[in-house]
């Protein structure tokens, strides 16, 4: 740690080596001169000395950090993402790698080919503003801007790369889109069962709504590996990478590798499936069949993943203890389960609203009668 010395004035001064300059002499020779950064504190007490030495030490540490990052500053953001992803390609999931490459290819076009040394706060804020307005390619017929959640996910990668290789770190005063809480109407479970019963997507829909399995988990189920006696276990998932199905031995996180007892009704549906793969259809095929089924029955839009919301909401309505609900759904925490997945059904919500309204209306009516009695 740099040591401060006391000056005749009583102030403390601490010097830290910065760099060496080459100075050309009149005779043509070159003399090397060491340049120091100087730090002072006018407080003559030991407290002033400690402040002086800390300032010098902080600068020295930052200088070392910048020296290590110096070679990276000439990288463009696109090149830096390559470096960042390549260093992690053996530990990242194939879907995460695919998403990172998608971000690298499509997101933040105005800064992707700029050098890291050029990414000041104003440039980054402008890039965020532009990205928030960029049309989503998933809605080519009726383009809408990217969702706030998508922009935040993209920025997560960019910020990590900048913090890793750039001069600056992410500033708190950068303004990012705010996630909007979704308010949509869940369809009652008995209604869903009524429209899927006997159809070619009855099994995947019930696996999602009844057992809270995701699409990738459903596609990974096999009779030989997933079923043991009366239990079904998540041991593999199937995801699409570059348009092709890829089978993975691990789910998204360890809490997703869970086991459920197979309800007899679902067991009967599984027994009728030919072959080892329980749901052989692709995710795209299942999703489009589900979407058409809702439209034919004049029901509001509901994504296939929303069936997990239905499951979580049923457990909440049945007052299943959080510990077991969280375990069945494979959620990392009960806060995710409650804030993201648990919603309310229209009829149940109306009943709850009526109970609350009746309470306050009765209370108000009692107060009015009390005031009338006092007035007499």
N, C-alpha and C positions, 0 to 999 in steps of 0.2 A: 504494500500500500504506500502511495506517495507520502513523504514526510514534509510537514510545513515548517518553515523557519520564520523567526520573528524579525521584522524589519526595525530599523532605528525609530520609525514612527510609532511603533507598537503594534502595527498590523501584522497579520500572518500572510505568508506567501508560500505557494506550493507550485512547483514546476513539473510538467510532465513532457517527456519527449514526444514530439509530433512526427517529424520527418527530417530528411536530409536534403538540402539544396546544393546544387553544383554552381559555383560562381566562377566565371571566367576572369582570370587575372590579366593585368596589362601585358604580361609577357606571353600570354596565350595558354598558360597552364590553367588547370581547373582545381579549385579548392572546394572541398566539401564542408558545408556548414550545417551543424545540427540545429534544428529549430524546435523550440519548446513552447508549450502552451502554459500560460501563467494564470494562477487563480489566487485571489486575495480576499481577506476578510478583515474589516476594520475593528472588529471586536477583539481587544487584547487578551480576553479571558480564555481559558481552556475550551470553552464552548465555541468561541470563534475559530480556534485551531481545528476542532473536530469538523466544523462546517466546511472549512477550507479544504481539509484533506478529503472529506466526502465528495465535494464537488470535483476535485481532481481525480479521485478514484472512479466516479461515475463517468467522467469524460474518457478516461483511459479504457474502461470496460466497453463503452460505446464505440470507441475507436477500433478496438479489437473486433467487435461485432461487425462494424462496417468493412474492416479489412477482409474478413472472411466472406462477406457478401459482395465484395468488389467485383469478382469475376462474374457474378450473376446479374449485375445491373445492366449489362449490355444485352441480356436476353429479352426477347419480346415476351409478352404475356403468353402467347401461344406456345413458345419454346419452353417457358418456365412451367406451364401445365404439363408438357411432355415430360420434363425432368421430374416433376412432383409425382405424376402418375406412375412413371416407370420405376421409381424407387419403392412403390407400394403395390405393384401389380400382382405379387405373389400372396398378398394378404387381403386385398380387396375382392369383393364378390364380383362375378362376371357382370351382374346387372349394374353395380356401382361403376365399374370400369366403362361399361357402355354409356351410362349417363354422363360421366366425365368427358368422354369423347364427343358426345352430343353437344355438351356445353361448349367445348373447345371449338366445335365446328360452327355452331349457330348463334351462340350468345355473345353479348357485349362486342358487337362487330366493330365499333368505333375505337376500341382500345386493344383488341386482341393482337394486333401487329405493332403496337407501340412498345418501346423498351420500358422496362420496369422503372428506370431512372426518370422517365417522362410522366409517370403516373402520379400527378399531384392531386390534391383534394378536389379541386374544381373539375379536373378531367374525369375523376372517378364519379363524382356526383352527376355530371352530365351523362355519363355512360349508364348510370343506374336509371336516370330519368328516361333515357331512350329505350332501355330494355323493358321498362314497365309499360311502354306503349307498343312494343313489338307484337304483331299479330301472332296468334298461336297457329302452328301448322296443322294441328289436329282438327282445326275448324276451318278448312280451306273454303268451304261453301259459304259459311257465314262467319268470317274471321272476327275474333274478339281478342283483346289484349291478353297477354300472359297473366295467369293468376298471380296474386301477391305471393302465394306459397311457392310457386315455381321460380319467381325472381329471387326470393330469399334463398332457395336451394342453390341456384346458380351462383349467387353472390357468396355463399358459403365456401365454394371451391375457390373462387377468385381471391377472396380475402385470405384464405389459408395459404395460397401461393404467394401473395404479396407479402404476408407476414413472414413467410419462410425465406424468401429470396430477395425481397426488395429493401430499399432504404427505410421506408416508412412502415408503420404498423397501422392497422385499421383504426380510424378515428371514430370516436363516439358520436361526433356531430354530423356524420354522414346520415342522410335521411333515406330510409328504405321503406318500401311499401309495407303497409300493415295488413296482417292476415285478417280477413273478414270471417266472422263466425257464420257458419251456414245455418239457415233456418229452413228446413224442408220437412215436408210431411211424410212420416213413415207409414207404410202400408201395414195394416193389421196382419199378424201371422196367419190367422185362419183364412183371410182373403188370399194371401199368397199361396197357401196350401191348396186352396180351391182351384186356382188357375193353373198350377203346375201339375196337379195330380194326373197321372197317366200320360204326361208328355215326355218327350225325349230329353228334357233337362230337369226332370223331377229330382233325380239323384243329386246332381251337383248343387241345385238350389237348396235342398234339405241339408246337405253337408255344410253349406255356408250358414244357413239360418238356424239350424238345430245344433250343430256341433261347432259353429264359429270358425270354420276353416276358410282360409283365403283361397283365391283362384289358383295360385302357384302350389299351395299345399294339396288342393283337391286333385290337380293334374299329376302330382307326384305319388298319389296313392296306388299301391299294387296289392293284390291278394297275397302274393308270396312274401313280401317284406313288411307290409303295413298291418296285416291282420294276424292276430294271435288269439285263438279262442274267441271270446266275446269282446275283445278289445281291438281298437284301431289306433295306431300310433303314427305320428308324423316323423318319418325317418328320411324322407327325400322330398324335394320340391322340383317343379319344372318351370323354368322361366324362358322367355323368348329373348334371344340375343341375335341381333342382325336378322331378325325375321325367322330364326330357326329355334326349335325347342331345345333347351339344354337342361339335362337332369343334374341336380346338385345333391350332395349327401347331407348338407346342412341347411336348415331353414334360415330365415333372416336374422334371428337371434336365438340364443339358447332356450329362452322361455317359450319359443314356438314349437320346440320338439316335445310335444305333449301327448298324452294318451287319454282316450275316452272309451267308455263302455259303448258298444254299438247297440242303439235301439233296435228292437226286433223288426220294426217297419223298414228301417234303412238296411238292416241285414238281409231282408228279403229282396230288396231292390238290388243289392250287390250280388246276391246269388244268381240273379237273372242275367248278369253281365257276362258276355263271352270274352274269353281271354284273361290275361293277368292284370292289365291296366284297368282300374275301376272306372275312370272317366277318360276315355281315349280322345275325346274331341279337343280341339284347340281352344284356348281362352277366347280368341276372337269369335269363333263359331258360337260358343256358349253365350257370350255377351250379346251378340246380335239376335240370337233366338230369344233371349230373356227380354230384350228391348222390344221386339215385335210382339211378344206375348202381352206385355203391359199395354202396348198401343191397342191391340185387338180387344182388350178388356176395358178400355177407356180409363186406365189407372194412371196416376201421376208418374213422372220419370223417377226411377230408382236405379242406381248403378248396382252391379252385381256385388261390389264390395259393401254397399249399404246393407246387405243382408247380415253382415256382422254387426252393424248398428242395431238392426232389429233384434238380434240375439242378445246383445248387451242390454238393450232396453227391456226385453222380456225378463232377464235375470234381475234387473232393478225393480221391475214391477212385482216380481215374485219374492222380493227381499232376500235374494241369495246373498250370503255374507261376502263381503268384498274379496276376501282371501281366495275363496273358491271360484268366484266369478272371474277374477283376474287370472287364475290358473287355467280355467277352461278356455278363456279367450287368448291366452298366450301373450298378454300385455306385460310390458316391463314394470309398469307401476300402476297403482290404482288411480293416480291423477290422470294418466293418459286415458285409462278406461272411462273415467267419469267425465272428463272435459271434452273428449273427442267422440267417444262411441255411444255413451248413454244419452238417449233422447226420450221423447215421450210420444205415445200414440194419440191421435186426435181425440178419440172417444174417452180414453183414460184422462187426457189433459182436460177435457171439458168437465168430466166428473170432479176432478181435483179443483178446477176453477169454481165450480158450483159450490163445493164445500167451503172454500175460502170466502167466496162472496157471501154465502149464507151467514157465516160467522160474523163478518163485519156488518152486514145489513142488520142482523139481530142485535148486535152491540149498539149500532146507531139508533135503532128503533127503541131500545131500552133507555138510552140517554134522552131521547125526545120525550118519552112517556114520563121520565123522572122530572125533566124540566117543566112539563105541563102540570104535574102534580104539585111542584113547588109554587108554581104561579097561582094555583088555586088557594 
